[in-house]
């Protein structure tokens, strides 16, 4: 499993409640661009829409996948187009209900390969308050300090 893109701000800005694995519909030249690691998931999110048959579908919005230059496509390529996310109907229904709850949203966490497929890890998240972010930073600092102290003790013994 090779990780192609990570949404680093997700763990800082949000509290991750649940994660899901999903496929993603891409064009061939987008796959090549993603495999080169040129993707950005920073401001992206998942939106749910109803199709003509009345079924809900999930779409990845605002994900940046640049043009693969050797493909020869020039003018009409949209780097931030909507990309369909492949989930089971039960999962889509559950996630739409979760997204309608106050304070919850669905965002992509990372993009990775699984075999020859490109997968997307989604998460149901809740936004953190400013003091929660400060607490997390304090915990990280304390953990880092404790790790350095234990390393120093091990080296001196």
C-alpha positions in Angstrom: 0.0 0.0 0.0 1.6 3.2 -1.2 0.2 6.5 0.2 -0.2 9.0 -2.6 -1.7 12.0 -0.8 -2.6 12.8 2.8 -4.9 15.5 4.1 -2.6 16.7 6.9 -5.0 19.4 8.2 -7.7 16.9 8.8 -6.3 15.5 12.0 -5.5 19.0 13.3 -8.8 20.7 12.4 -11.2 17.8 13.0 -11.8 15.0 15.4 -12.1 11.8 13.4 -15.0 9.6 14.4 -15.3 6.9 11.8 -13.3 6.0 8.6 -14.3 4.3 5.4 -12.5 2.9 2.4 -13.9 3.9 -1.0 -13.0 3.7 -4.7 -12.8 6.8 -6.9 -13.6 7.3 -10.5 -10.7 8.9 -12.4 -9.6 9.3 -16.0 -6.5 7.5 -17.2 -4.3 10.6 -17.3 -5.6 11.6 -13.8 -4.5 8.2 -12.5 -1.0 8.8 -13.8 -0.9 12.2 -12.2 -2.1 10.8 -8.9 0.5 8.0 -9.0 3.2 10.7 -9.4 2.0 12.1 -6.0 0.8 15.5 -7.4 -2.6 15.4 -5.6 -3.8 17.8 -2.9 -6.7 17.0 -0.6 -6.4 20.0 1.7 -9.7 21.8 1.1 -11.7 18.9 -0.3 -14.8 17.4 1.1 -17.5 14.8 0.2 -20.9 15.9 -1.2 -24.0 13.7 -1.7 -26.3 14.2 -4.7 -29.3 12.3 -6.0 -29.1 10.9 -9.5 -31.9 10.5 -12.0 -33.0 7.1 -10.6 -33.4 8.6 -7.2 -30.3 7.0 -5.6 -27.7 9.0 -3.7 -24.2 9.3 -5.0 -21.1 10.6 -3.3 -18.7 13.1 -5.0 -15.3 14.4 -4.1 -15.3 18.2 -4.3 -12.3 20.5 -4.5 -9.6 17.9 -4.8 -6.7 19.2 -6.8 -5.3 16.7 -9.4 -3.1 18.5 -11.9 -2.9 17.8 -15.6 -0.5 15.0 -16.6 1.5 16.8 -19.2 2.6 13.9 -21.5 -1.1 13.1 -22.0 -1.5 16.0 -24.4 -4.7 17.4 -23.0 -4.6 21.2 -23.0 -7.5 23.7 -22.7 -10.6 22.2 -21.2 -9.1 20.2 -18.3 -10.5 21.2 -14.9 -8.1 20.3 -12.1 -10.8 20.5 -9.3 -13.7 18.8 -11.0 -16.2 16.6 -9.1 -15.0 13.0 -8.9 -17.4 10.2 -8.1 -16.7 8.2 -5.0 -17.6 4.5 -5.1 -19.3 3.3 -1.9 -22.0 0.7 -1.2 -25.6 2.1 -1.0 -25.9 1.3 2.7 -22.7 3.3 3.4 -23.9 6.2 1.3 -27.2 6.3 3.1 -25.5 6.1 6.5 -23.0 8.9 5.6 -25.8 11.2 4.3 -27.6 10.8 7.6 -24.4 11.5 9.5 -23.6 14.5 7.4 -27.0 16.0 8.2 -26.3 15.8 11.9 -25.2 19.1 13.4 -21.4 19.6 13.5 -20.5 16.5 11.4 -19.1 16.3 7.9 -17.4 13.9 5.7 -13.9 14.6 4.3 -11.1 12.6 2.6 -8.2 11.6 4.8 -5.8 10.0 2.3 -5.4 8.6 -1.2 -3.5 5.4 -1.6 -3.1 2.3 -3.8 -4.4 -1.1 -3.0 -3.1 -3.5 -5.6 -3.6 -1.8 -8.9 -6.6 0.3 -7.6 -6.5 3.8 -6.2 -8.5 4.1 -3.0 -9.8 7.0 -0.9 -10.1 6.9 2.9 -13.0 8.9 4.0 -13.8 10.0 7.6 -16.9 11.3 9.4 -15.4 14.2 11.4 -16.4 16.8 13.9 -14.7 20.2 13.9 -12.4 21.0 16.8 -12.6 24.2 18.8 -9.6 26.4 19.2 -8.9 25.2 22.8 -9.1 21.6 21.6 -6.4 22.3 19.1 -4.3 24.0 21.8 -4.7 20.9 24.1 -3.6 18.6 21.3 -0.5 20.8 20.7 0.3 20.7 24.4 0.0 16.9 24.5 2.3 16.5 21.5 4.9 18.7 23.2 4.7 16.7 26.4 5.0 13.4 24.5 7.9 14.7 22.5 9.7 15.9 25.7 9.1 12.5 27.4 10.4 10.6 24.4 13.6 12.7 24.4 14.1 12.2 28.1 13.7 8.4 27.8 16.1 8.4 24.9 18.7 10.3 27.0 18.3 7.9 29.9 18.7 4.9 27.6 21.9 6.4 26.1 23.4 7.2 29.5 22.9 3.7 30.8 
